Amino acid sequence: MKKRILTGDRPTGKLHIGHYFGSLQNRVKLQDEYEQFILVANVQALTDNFDNPGKVRESILELLCDYYAVGIDFEKSTVFIQSEVKQIHEIFVYLSNFVTVQQISHNPTIKTELAQKGMEESTPLGFFMYPVHQAGDILAVNADLVPVGKDQAPMVESCRDLARKFNDTYGVKVLHEPQALFGVEKNVPGIDGNAKMGKSLNNCIYLSDSEEELKAKVMKVYTDPKRIHATDPGTIEGNVAFVYHDLFNENKEEVEELKKRYMAGTVGDVEVKEKLFVAMNKVLGPIREKRREAEGLKDDLLKRALVGSKKVSEIAEGIVDQMKEAMKIKF
């Protein structure tokens, strides 16, 4: 049997190039080799958007369009909606017995996100508990692999720990211990030089950006703030323009030549960015075209996701039954 992959996104807006390199590329590559499940985590999106459900609802459709645009095949990959699989929430409740408030408090991902969202002094319980709910997502299909960005590695390790504790406590082998599968060695930085690209930081290049929007953002990309003139020797390290060149530009000889010239002070930021735009548009152009096509397929894509939800619900029900049997609460 093929190994299972579980990955997904919170529907809080359109996807960006950080998602593309951190996870989406892997999903497309691996959908032929693995049994892949892709979660639209709308319940978790409500933990910090509960007062704006319309945004979450609309973002579900945006996600489905982005999935289609990057090459995810809804026949090969099972795309499903979290709120339609009630067993996830039941698994979450059972898993919550195996983690402490203190452990969640020290989770680096939670700590970072609470700081970014200004929730450190007043934290909604639903948001605080979402790492455990994410483990419920993964274990609802007993996934073997979870494609994630580096910043989500603690989440996968937490899931492994919960699965192990459940199995050890009840002397069973019901839950799998998933492995993280990384797309890139580090996070894709924002155009402003921030180490992370994020919707709330307003520093993203979206997969749905027009050619004009892409060019405008590329020309704003953070380079070397200490470099005043094009003839000044520049720094490559921490220079977002060259991080993007390494990711997008297939002409590696051109990239290396630009780096040498930049450090020598014989090329300006404008030329570096113009070449970067060409390289990025070559990759993002076809995605942009497929996304335009997806706009007319929203109803069909949603129907496919609902069919996928029923499939996952059936799988998860079998896992819930085994968990209840182990806990002696199955009657």
C-alpha positions as CSV (number, residue, x, y, z in Angstrom):
1,M,0.0,0.0,0.0
2,K,1.1,3.6,-0.7
3,K,2.1,5.6,2.3
4,R,-0.2,8.4,3.3
5,I,0.6,12.2,3.3
6,L,-1.5,14.8,5.2
7,T,-1.0,18.5,4.6
8,G,-3.1,21.5,4.3
9,D,-3.7,25.2,5.0
10,R,-5.9,27.5,7.0
11,P,-8.3,29.4,4.8
12,T,-7.5,33.0,5.7
13,G,-6.6,34.3,2.3
14,K,-4.7,33.5,-0.9
15,L,-1.5,31.4,-0.9
16,H,1.9,32.9,-1.6
17,I,5.3,31.8,-2.8
18,G,6.3,30.8,0.7
19,H,3.6,28.2,0.6
20,Y,4.7,27.2,-2.9
21,F,8.2,26.3,-1.9
22,G,7.4,25.2,1.6
23,S,4.7,22.7,0.7
24,L,2.8,23.0,-2.5
25,Q,5.6,21.9,-4.8
26,N,6.0,18.7,-2.8
27,R,2.3,18.0,-2.9
28,V,2.3,18.1,-6.7
29,K,5.5,16.0,-6.9
30,L,4.3,13.4,-4.5
31,Q,0.6,13.0,-5.4
32,D,1.5,10.2,-7.9
33,E,3.7,8.3,-5.4
34,Y,1.7,8.6,-2.2
35,E,-1.9,8.5,-1.1
36,Q,-2.2,12.3,-0.4
37,F,-4.8,14.1,1.7
38,I,-5.0,17.9,1.7
39,L,-6.9,19.6,4.5
40,V,-8.7,22.9,4.3
41,A,-8.5,23.8,8.0
42,N,-11.5,26.1,8.3
43,V,-12.3,25.2,11.9
44,Q,-8.8,26.2,12.9
45,A,-9.1,29.4,10.8
46,L,-12.0,30.4,13.0
47,T,-9.9,30.3,16.1
48,D,-8.6,33.8,15.3
49,N,-11.2,34.8,12.8
50,F,-14.4,33.7,14.6
51,D,-15.8,37.2,14.2
52,N,-15.3,37.1,10.4
53,P,-16.7,33.8,9.2
54,G,-17.4,35.2,5.7
55,K,-13.7,35.7,5.2
56,V,-13.0,32.1,6.1
57,R,-15.8,30.9,3.9
58,E,-14.6,32.9,0.9
59,S,-11.0,31.8,1.5
60,I,-11.9,28.2,1.2
61,L,-12.7,28.8,-2.5
62,E,-9.5,30.8,-2.9
63,L,-7.5,27.9,-1.5
64,L,-9.1,25.4,-3.9
65,C,-8.3,27.7,-6.8
66,D,-4.6,27.9,-5.7
67,Y,-4.4,24.2,-5.4
68,Y,-5.8,23.7,-8.9
69,A,-3.4,26.4,-10.2
70,V,-0.2,24.8,-8.9
71,G,-1.1,21.4,-10.4
72,I,-2.8,19.5,-7.6
73,D,-5.1,17.0,-9.2
74,F,-8.3,16.5,-7.3
75,E,-8.6,13.0,-8.6
76,K,-5.2,12.0,-7.4
77,S,-5.2,14.0,-4.1
78,T,-8.1,13.9,-1.6
79,V,-8.9,17.5,-0.8
80,F,-11.3,17.8,2.2
81,I,-12.8,20.4,4.5
82,Q,-12.2,20.2,8.2
83,S,-15.6,21.1,9.4
84,E,-17.1,18.3,7.4
85,V,-15.1,15.6,9.2
86,K,-16.5,15.5,12.8
87,Q,-14.2,12.6,13.8
88,I,-11.2,15.0,13.8
89,H,-12.8,16.9,16.7
90,E,-13.4,13.7,18.6
91,I,-9.8,12.6,18.2
92,F,-8.7,16.1,19.4
93,V,-10.7,15.6,22.6
94,Y,-9.1,12.2,23.3
95,L,-5.6,13.6,22.5
96,S,-6.0,16.6,24.8
97,N,-5.6,14.3,27.8
98,F,-2.0,13.6,26.8
99,V,-0.6,17.2,26.7
100,T,-0.3,19.9,29.3
101,V,-1.0,23.6,29.2
102,Q,2.7,24.1,30.0
103,Q,3.9,22.0,27.1
104,I,1.7,24.0,24.7
105,S,2.9,27.3,26.2
106,H,6.5,26.3,25.3
107,N,5.7,25.3,21.7
108,P,7.9,27.7,19.6
109,T,5.3,28.0,16.9
110,I,2.5,29.0,19.3
111,K,4.8,31.5,21.1
112,T,5.7,33.2,17.8
113,E,2.2,33.3,16.5
114,L,0.8,34.7,19.8
115,A,3.3,37.5,19.6
116,Q,2.6,38.3,16.0
117,K,-1.2,38.4,16.6
118,G,-0.9,40.3,19.9
119,M,-2.6,37.5,21.9
120,E,0.0,37.0,24.6
121,E,-2.0,38.7,27.3
122,S,-5.4,37.4,26.3
123,T,-5.3,34.1,24.4
124,P,-8.5,32.5,23.0
125,L,-8.6,28.8,24.2
126,G,-9.4,27.6,20.7
127,F,-6.3,29.2,19.2
128,F,-4.1,28.0,22.1
129,M,-5.2,24.4,21.6
130,Y,-4.8,24.3,17.8
131,P,-1.5,22.3,17.9
132,V,-3.5,19.4,19.4
133,H,-6.2,19.9,16.9
134,Q,-3.6,19.7,14.1
135,A,-2.5,16.4,15.5
136,G,-6.1,15.3,15.2
137,D,-6.1,16.2,11.5
138,I,-3.0,14.1,10.9
139,L,-4.0,11.1,13.0
140,A,-7.6,11.1,11.5
141,V,-6.0,9.5,8.4
142,N,-2.9,8.1,10.2
143,A,-0.6,9.9,7.9
144,D,3.0,8.7,7.4
145,L,4.4,12.0,6.1
146,V,3.5,15.7,6.7
147,P,5.0,18.2,4.1
148,V,5.7,21.4,6.1
149,G,7.9,24.4,6.2
150,K,10.7,24.5,8.8
151,D,8.6,26.7,11.2
152,Q,6.0,23.9,11.5
153,A,8.4,21.2,12.5
154,P,7.5,21.4,16.2
155,M,3.9,20.7,15.3
156,V,4.8,17.4,13.6
157,E,7.0,16.4,16.6
158,S,4.2,17.2,18.9
159,C,1.9,14.9,16.9
160,R,4.5,12.1,17.1
161,D,4.7,12.6,20.9
162,L,0.9,12.5,21.3
163,A,0.6,9.3,19.1
164,R,3.3,7.6,21.1
165,K,1.8,8.5,24.4
166,F,-1.6,7.2,23.4
167,N,-0.2,3.9,22.1
168,D,2.0,3.4,25.1
169,T,-0.7,4.2,27.6
170,Y,-3.1,1.7,26.2
171,G,-0.7,-0.9,24.9
172,V,-1.8,-0.5,21.3
173,K,-0.5,0.5,17.9
174,V,-3.5,2.4,16.7
175,L,-1.9,5.8,15.9
176,H,1.1,6.3,13.5
177,E,4.0,8.6,14.3
178,P,4.3,10.8,11.2
179,Q,7.5,12.2,9.8
180,A,8.0,15.8,8.6
181,L,8.9,16.3,4.9
182,F,10.6,19.7,4.2
183,G,10.2,21.6,1.0
184,V,13.1,24.0,1.4
185,E,16.0,24.4,3.9
186,K,14.6,27.6,5.3
187,N,11.6,29.8,5.2
188,V,11.0,32.0,2.2
189,P,11.5,35.6,3.5
190,G,9.1,38.4,2.9
191,I,9.8,41.1,0.4
192,D,10.5,43.5,3.3
193,G,13.4,41.3,4.6
194,N,11.3,39.7,7.4
195,A,12.4,36.2,8.0
196,K,8.9,34.9,7.4
197,M,6.4,35.7,4.6
198,G,2.9,36.1,6.0
199,K,-0.5,37.5,5.1
200,S,-0.7,39.4,8.3
201,L,2.7,41.0,7.7
202,N,1.7,42.4,4.3
203,N,5.0,41.2,2.8
204,C,3.8,38.5,0.4
205,I,4.0,37.7,-3.3
206,Y,0.8,35.8,-4.0
207,L,0.3,33.1,-6.5
208,S,-2.6,35.0,-7.8
209,D,-0.8,38.3,-8.3
210,S,-1.0,39.8,-11.7
211,E,2.1,40.4,-13.8
212,E,1.9,44.1,-12.9
213,E,1.6,43.4,-9.2
214,L,4.5,41.0,-9.3
215,K,6.8,43.5,-11.0
216,A,5.8,46.2,-8.5
217,K,6.6,43.9,-5.6
218,V,9.8,42.7,-7.0
219,M,11.1,46.2,-7.4
220,K,10.4,46.8,-3.7
221,V,12.3,43.7,-2.6
222,Y,14.7,44.2,0.3
223,T,18.4,44.2,-0.7
224,D,21.4,45.7,1.1
225,P,20.3,48.8,3.1
226,K,23.9,49.9,3.5
227,R,24.5,50.1,-0.2
228,I,23.9,53.7,-1.3
229,H,25.3,53.6,-4.9
230,A,25.4,50.9,-7.6
231,T,29.2,51.2,-7.5
232,D,29.3,50.3,-3.8
233,P,30.3,46.7,-3.0
234,G,27.1,44.9,-1.8
235,T,26.2,42.1,0.6
236,I,24.6,38.9,-0.6
237,E,23.8,37.5,2.8
238,G,20.3,38.5,4.0
239,N,19.6,40.0,0.5
240,V,16.1,38.9,-0.4
241,A,16.6,39.6,-4.1
242,F,19.3,36.9,-4.2
243,V,17.3,34.5,-2.0
244,Y,14.5,34.7,-4.6
245,H,17.0,34.4,-7.5
246,D,18.3,31.1,-5.9
247,L,14.7,29.9,-5.7
248,F,13.3,31.0,-9.0
249,N,16.2,31.6,-11.5
250,E,17.0,28.4,-13.5
251,N,20.0,30.1,-15.0
252,K,22.4,29.5,-12.2
253,E,25.3,30.9,-14.1
254,E,23.5,34.2,-14.4
255,V,22.8,34.1,-10.7
256,E,26.4,33.5,-9.7
257,E,27.6,36.2,-12.1
258,L,25.1,38.7,-10.6
259,K,26.4,37.9,-7.1
260,K,30.0,38.4,-8.1
261,R,29.2,41.7,-9.8
262,Y,27.0,42.8,-6.8
263,M,29.8,42.2,-4.3
264,A,32.2,44.0,-6.6
265,G,30.0,47.0,-7.1
266,T,29.5,46.6,-10.8
267,V,25.8,45.9,-11.0
268,G,22.9,47.9,-9.5
269,D,19.8,46.8,-7.6
270,V,17.6,47.7,-10.5
271,E,19.2,45.3,-13.0
272,V,19.3,42.5,-10.3
273,K,15.5,43.0,-9.7
274,E,14.7,43.3,-13.4
275,K,16.3,39.9,-14.0
276,L,14.6,38.6,-10.9
277,F,11.2,39.6,-12.3
278,V,11.9,37.8,-15.5
279,A,12.8,34.6,-13.7
280,M,9.9,34.8,-11.3
281,N,7.4,35.5,-14.0
282,K,8.5,32.5,-15.9
283,V,7.6,30.3,-13.0
284,L,4.5,32.2,-11.8
285,G,3.0,33.0,-15.2
286,P,1.6,29.5,-16.0
287,I,0.3,29.3,-12.4
288,R,-1.4,32.6,-12.9
289,E,-3.1,31.4,-16.1
290,K,-4.4,28.2,-14.5
291,R,-5.7,30.2,-11.6
292,R,-7.8,32.3,-13.9
293,E,-9.2,29.1,-15.3
294,A,-10.0,27.9,-11.7
295,E,-12.1,31.0,-11.1
296,G,-14.7,29.5,-13.4
297,L,-14.5,26.1,-11.7
298,K,-15.2,27.1,-8.1
299,D,-18.5,25.2,-7.7
300,D,-17.0,22.0,-9.2
301,L,-13.9,22.3,-7.0
302,L,-16.0,22.7,-3.9
303,K,-18.1,19.6,-4.8
304,R,-14.9,17.6,-5.2
305,A,-13.7,18.8,-1.8
306,L,-17.0,17.7,-0.2
307,V,-16.7,14.2,-1.8
308,G,-13.2,14.1,-0.3
309,S,-14.6,15.0,3.1
310,K,-16.9,12.0,3.1
311,K,-14.0,9.7,2.2
312,V,-11.9,11.0,5.0
313,S,-14.8,10.8,7.5
314,E,-15.1,7.1,6.7
315,I,-11.4,6.6,7.3
316,A,-11.4,8.6,10.5
317,E,-14.4,6.7,11.9
318,G,-12.4,3.5,11.8
319,I,-9.6,5.1,13.7
320,V,-12.0,6.6,16.3
321,D,-13.5,3.2,16.8
322,Q,-10.0,1.7,17.5
323,M,-9.2,4.6,19.9
324,K,-12.5,4.1,21.8
325,E,-11.9,0.4,22.0
326,A,-8.4,1.0,23.5
327,M,-9.9,3.5,26.1
328,K,-12.7,1.0,26.9
329,I,-15.4,3.5,26.0
330,K,-16.7,1.7,22.9
331,F,-20.2,0.2,23.6
